[in-house]
């Protein structure tokens, strides 16, 4: 039971982190589409690049369409679990129908495992797209290297970018160090959880010959003492985790701000280089790859939510199997079991609602953002081209600074 409480706390934490990631998922997808659009406007007149960008943009649209379908499946699965299977679990618990409980838990576990596989497929597709975009960026860089002319007007801007990149590099190193600290705290926490679990299992084995009512009284008292014995240690680990997490979020916001500043400077440098007759730059495509990595991390958080859910469901089934509870014994365990079900149900409801909210944006607005691949850049006059470029750049700037408000808290899209 001590282990169950820790697992439920972890799932609640992952739910909060997942919902927070959802609030930035659609803006990142928007920004990727706008960056593709800007790349298409700037590079579309280069015959060797027009096809590359169009192909990558189409693949991006396909990947985000798959992501929309995945979010729908996550939402429907979460709703089906809470509205169809959890009521059966409660009813089975009330009448001590252990076989029905095990059947329902196995069904939930199967759904979760299937969804985890689908999340992996989408993450891998994004990885493949990111590699394609990086290859496109390299092709642009090769062309730029061939045509590049060192103009005095652009040197100052280049040095300014380098200084900001150095600052961003230092921030990235600080983030890496904090992530290591977070990993260490998580490792300590997992060791503690394993220690509690090992003691619970040993106690269950040792108390097997004792009458069930004595065993239950002793076991309940032991669990309370076990929780109290480790409560301070768990609280310290959680305090460290939250401290490092807050510092990490601050550094990530700082890094995002620096990267946006670098990108704006790169856009200025592009204009200077174009006036000097050089080839277009690959900064937009590099930023596409960066935001694809961010979306991968967001979907990784979705995966961690399902992994935690899988751990709880599997743990409930294992507890039933390990203790070989009789109907009478299960009556004593029932309240704890139902409490775990209720806690999980709340997490799933929040998760499903967040999924549906994000999916709505993908379903309604996604294709409109990629309409640019339907027209030929060569058909635009120079004035029309510059107007389109300015309009897209303004949209990117507005998106970078737009706050996302949820429950009174502002979050700036990275």
Number of C-alpha atoms within 10 A of each C-alpha: 21 19 21 19 16 16 19 20 14 16 25 20 14 23 26 16 16 23 20 16 20 22 20 19 22 22 19 21 22 19 23 24 24 22 23 26 26 22 24 26 21 23 22 21 15 15 10 13 19 19 14 20 23 20 14 18 24 13 17 24 18 14 19 20 17 18 22 21 15 19 24 20 17 27 23 16 18 24 19 15 20 21 13 11 17 21 13 16 21 18 14 17 20 14 12 20 15 19 10 15 22 20 13 19 21 15 13 21 20 13 16 21 13 10 18 19 12 18 21 14 15 18 23 14 20 22 16 14 20 23 13 18 25 19 15 19 24 15 16 23 18 14 18 16 13 11 13 17 14 11 13 9 12 17 12 12 15 14 11 13 20 13 12 16 17 11 15 20 15 13 18 16 12 16 19 13 13 17 15 13 16 20 13 13 19 16 12 15 19 13 12 17 19 13 12 19 16 13 15 19 13 11 15 17 12 11 15 12 9 10 9 15 12 11 18 17 11 13 17 15 11 16 17 12 13 17 17 13 11 15 13 11 14 18 11 14 18 15 13 16 19 13 12 18 16 12 14 19 12 13 18 17 15 16 21 18 18 19 21 18 15 20 17 17 16 20 16 14 21 20 15 16 20 13 10 16 13 20 23 22 25 23 21 22 26 20 21 26 22 17 20 22 16 18 21 20 15 22 22 17 20 24 22 18 25 23 17 19 25 21 16 24 21 16 16 19 18 13 15 17 12 11 14 14 17 12 13 11 16 21 16 15 18 16 13 15 20 16 12 19 20 15 15 20 18 13 21 26 18 18 23 22 17 21 25 18 16 19 22 15 14 22 14 9 12 19 15 9 17 19 11 19 17 8 9 13 19 13 10 13 10 10 9 12 16 14 12 16 18 13 13 18 18 12 14 21 14 11 18 18 14 15 13 14 11 10 5 7 8 11 16 15 20 22
